[in-house]
Amino acid sequence: MQWLILFTLCLATFNANSRTQEHPLEQLLNIEIAAYQLSSAFSAYVLFTGSSKFSQKLESAIEMNGPILTNANTSYPEISKQWQVSLDFIENNKALVFDDADHRLVVSLASNQNLLYQMIYDKKNLIAQNSLKASSLLPTLEEYLNTRASFERVVAQYSANAASSSGFAHSDVSIEENVSAFTTRIENNTHNYEESRRLNMKWSFIKRNMLKNPGQTSPFITLHTATVIRNMLQNIYNSKFVTQSDF
């Protein structure tokens, strides 16, 4: 019996160490995805004036990505610190949405988040310059994470544009460019043909909405469909490696 307990403890330690030894590029892409999801959740919260549904989604986004923030604190303390600035801003200002539906909250958060995105981008560039590290990440995993990041970038930008009359751009890239980039990624997808075909149909349904002027879109339907697309992306790649769930 003692050997079984010892074996279980060793296995648990091995699994824990495996996650702490996550490839740097994988970790940064997961951070990037989480950062975009935080932006999207807060924008939706503001857009729908703190309604219960979107308040829960915001809290879920914060809670779900908590472990990613914790891990980032060890590997990338400056990124973790900037992420915490955004979290503090949300906590300190989210009640303002009930007072005056102040959509400038979205632009204010974006000023923090854009610094975070730039930090992530710079770190990814450093890793890309090291060909040995860059090539050690499984190609299909890298493809999945980059596709997810591309999608979450579009959703974050759309959500912010819909929630703020001022609007803003992530990394000075237009939403048209980001929509085109994600479209190209999924059009060229060769995994799980039937699910990929359905994914393209769902995406075609909402991308026209994303390119309209903010006052002409249907954000509730678009964001609901975005959740469906997240699940589809996981289903397409799931048999290979995807285990993380989404809010």
C-alpha positions in Angstrom: 0.0 0.0 0.0 2.9 2.4 0.8 4.4 1.9 -2.6 1.1 2.8 -4.2 0.9 6.0 -2.2 4.5 6.8 -3.1 3.9 6.1 -6.8 0.8 8.4 -6.8 2.8 11.2 -5.2 5.6 10.8 -7.7 3.1 10.8 -10.6 1.4 14.0 -9.3 4.8 15.7 -8.9 5.8 14.7 -12.4 2.5 16.1 -13.9 2.9 19.3 -11.9 6.5 19.7 -13.1 5.4 19.0 -16.7 3.1 22.0 -16.6 5.6 24.3 -15.0 8.0 23.3 -17.9 5.5 24.5 -20.5 7.2 25.6 -23.7 7.7 29.4 -23.5 5.9 30.0 -26.8 2.9 27.9 -25.6 2.8 29.9 -22.4 2.9 33.2 -24.2 0.2 32.2 -26.6 -2.0 31.1 -23.7 -1.4 34.4 -22.0 -2.3 36.3 -25.2 -5.5 34.3 -25.6 -6.4 34.9 -22.0 -5.7 38.7 -22.3 -8.0 39.0 -25.3 -10.7 37.0 -23.5 -10.4 39.4 -20.6 -10.9 42.4 -23.0 -13.8 40.8 -24.7 -15.5 39.9 -21.4 -15.2 43.4 -20.0 -16.4 45.0 -23.2 -19.4 42.8 -23.3 -20.0 43.6 -19.6 -20.0 47.3 -20.4 -22.0 46.9 -23.6 -24.8 45.1 -21.8 -24.6 47.5 -18.8 -23.5 44.9 -16.3 -26.3 42.4 -16.9 -26.2 39.3 -14.8 -25.2 37.1 -17.8 -22.3 39.2 -18.8 -21.3 39.9 -15.2 -20.9 36.2 -14.7 -19.0 35.8 -18.0 -16.5 38.5 -16.8 -16.0 36.8 -13.4 -15.6 33.5 -15.2 -13.0 34.9 -17.5 -11.0 36.3 -14.6 -11.3 33.1 -12.5 -10.6 30.7 -15.4 -7.4 32.5 -16.4 -6.2 32.9 -12.8 -3.7 29.9 -13.1 -2.2 31.4 -16.3 -1.6 34.7 -14.5 0.0 32.8 -11.6 2.3 30.9 -13.9 3.2 34.1 -15.8 4.3 35.6 -12.5 7.2 33.2 -12.4 8.3 33.2 -16.1 7.3 36.7 -17.1 6.9 38.9 -14.0 6.6 42.2 -16.0 3.7 40.7 -18.1 2.1 39.4 -14.9 2.4 42.9 -13.4 0.8 44.6 -16.3 -2.0 42.0 -16.4 -2.7 42.8 -12.7 -3.0 46.5 -13.6 -5.9 45.5 -16.0 -7.5 43.4 -13.3 -7.2 46.1 -10.7 -8.7 48.6 -13.2 -11.7 46.3 -13.8 -12.2 45.7 -10.1 -12.0 49.4 -9.3 -14.2 50.7 -12.1 -16.7 48.1 -13.1 -19.4 49.6 -10.9 -19.3 52.8 -12.9 -21.2 51.1 -15.7 -24.3 51.2 -13.5 -24.0 55.0 -12.9 -23.8 56.4 -16.4 -23.1 53.5 -18.8 -19.7 55.1 -19.3 -18.4 53.4 -22.5 -15.1 55.2 -22.1 -14.3 52.4 -19.6 -13.5 50.2 -22.6 -11.0 52.6 -24.0 -9.4 53.1 -20.6 -8.9 49.3 -20.2 -7.6 49.2 -23.8 -4.8 51.5 -22.8 -3.6 49.0 -20.2 -4.2 46.0 -22.4 -2.4 47.3 -25.4 0.7 47.6 -23.3 0.2 44.0 -22.3 -0.2 42.9 -25.9 3.0 44.7 -26.9 4.9 43.0 -24.1 3.7 39.6 -25.2 4.5 40.4 -28.9 8.0 41.4 -27.9 8.6 38.2 -26.0 7.3 36.1 -28.8 9.7 37.8 -31.2 12.6 37.0 -28.9 11.6 33.3 -28.9 11.2 33.3 -32.6 14.8 34.4 -33.0 15.9 31.3 -31.1 15.2 28.7 -33.8 15.9 25.8 -31.4 13.2 26.8 -29.0 10.8 27.9 -31.7 10.9 24.5 -33.4 10.4 22.4 -30.2 6.7 23.3 -29.9 4.5 20.7 -31.6 3.5 22.2 -35.0 -0.2 21.3 -34.6 -0.3 22.8 -31.1 1.4 26.0 -32.3 -1.2 26.1 -35.2 -4.1 25.7 -32.8 -2.8 28.3 -30.3 -2.1 30.8 -33.1 -5.5 30.2 -34.6 -7.2 30.7 -31.2 -5.1 33.9 -30.6 -6.2 35.2 -34.0 -9.8 34.5 -33.3 -9.8 36.0 -29.8 -8.0 39.1 -31.2 -10.9 39.7 -33.6 -13.6 39.1 -30.9 -11.8 41.5 -28.5 -11.6 44.2 -31.1 -15.2 43.7 -32.2 -16.5 43.7 -28.6 -14.6 46.9 -27.9 -15.8 48.6 -31.0 -19.4 47.6 -30.2 -19.2 48.8 -26.6 -17.4 52.1 -27.2 -18.4 55.0 -29.4 -14.7 56.0 -29.5 -13.5 52.6 -30.7 -9.8 51.6 -30.7 -7.4 49.2 -32.4 -5.3 46.4 -31.0 -1.7 47.0 -32.0 -2.7 49.5 -34.7 -4.2 46.7 -36.8 -7.6 47.3 -38.3 -10.5 44.9 -37.6 -10.7 44.2 -41.4 -7.1 42.9 -41.3 -7.7 40.8 -38.2 -10.9 39.3 -39.8 -9.0 38.5 -43.0 -6.2 36.9 -41.0 -8.5 34.6 -39.1 -10.5 33.8 -42.3 -7.3 32.7 -44.1 -6.3 30.5 -41.1 -9.5 28.5 -41.0 -10.0 28.3 -44.8 -6.6 26.6 -45.0 -7.4 24.2 -42.1 -7.0 20.5 -43.0 -8.1 18.9 -39.7 -11.4 17.3 -39.2 -13.0 18.2 -42.6 -16.7 18.1 -41.5 -16.2 20.2 -38.4 -13.9 22.6 -40.3 -16.7 23.1 -42.9 -19.2 23.9 -40.2 -16.7 26.3 -38.6 -16.3 28.2 -41.8 -20.1 28.5 -42.1 -20.5 29.8 -38.6 -17.6 32.3 -39.1 -19.1 33.5 -42.4 -22.4 34.1 -40.5 -20.8 36.5 -38.0 -17.8 38.1 -39.8 -20.2 40.4 -41.8 -21.5 41.6 -38.5 -18.0 42.3 -37.3 -17.2 44.5 -40.3 -20.3 46.7 -39.9 -20.4 50.0 -38.1 -20.9 49.5 -34.3 -24.5 50.7 -34.3 -25.5 48.3 -37.1 -24.3 45.0 -35.6 -26.0 42.3 -33.5 -23.6 41.9 -30.6 -25.6 39.4 -28.6 -25.9 36.9 -31.5 -22.3 37.6 -32.6 -20.8 36.9 -29.1 -23.0 33.8 -28.7 -21.8 32.5 -32.0 -18.2 33.3 -30.9 -18.6 30.9 -28.0 -19.8 28.2 -30.4 -16.7 28.8 -32.6 -14.4 28.4 -29.6 -15.9 25.0 -29.0 -15.6 24.1 -32.6 -11.9 25.0 -32.7 -11.4 22.7 -29.7 -13.3 19.9 -31.3 -11.2 20.2 -34.5 -8.0 19.8 -32.6 -9.2 18.0 -29.4 -8.1 14.4 -30.3 -4.5 15.6 -30.5 -3.9 17.8 -27.4 -6.6 20.2 -26.3 -7.7 19.8 -22.7 -8.4 23.4 -21.6 -12.1 24.5 -21.3 -13.5 27.9 -22.1 -15.9 30.2 -20.3 
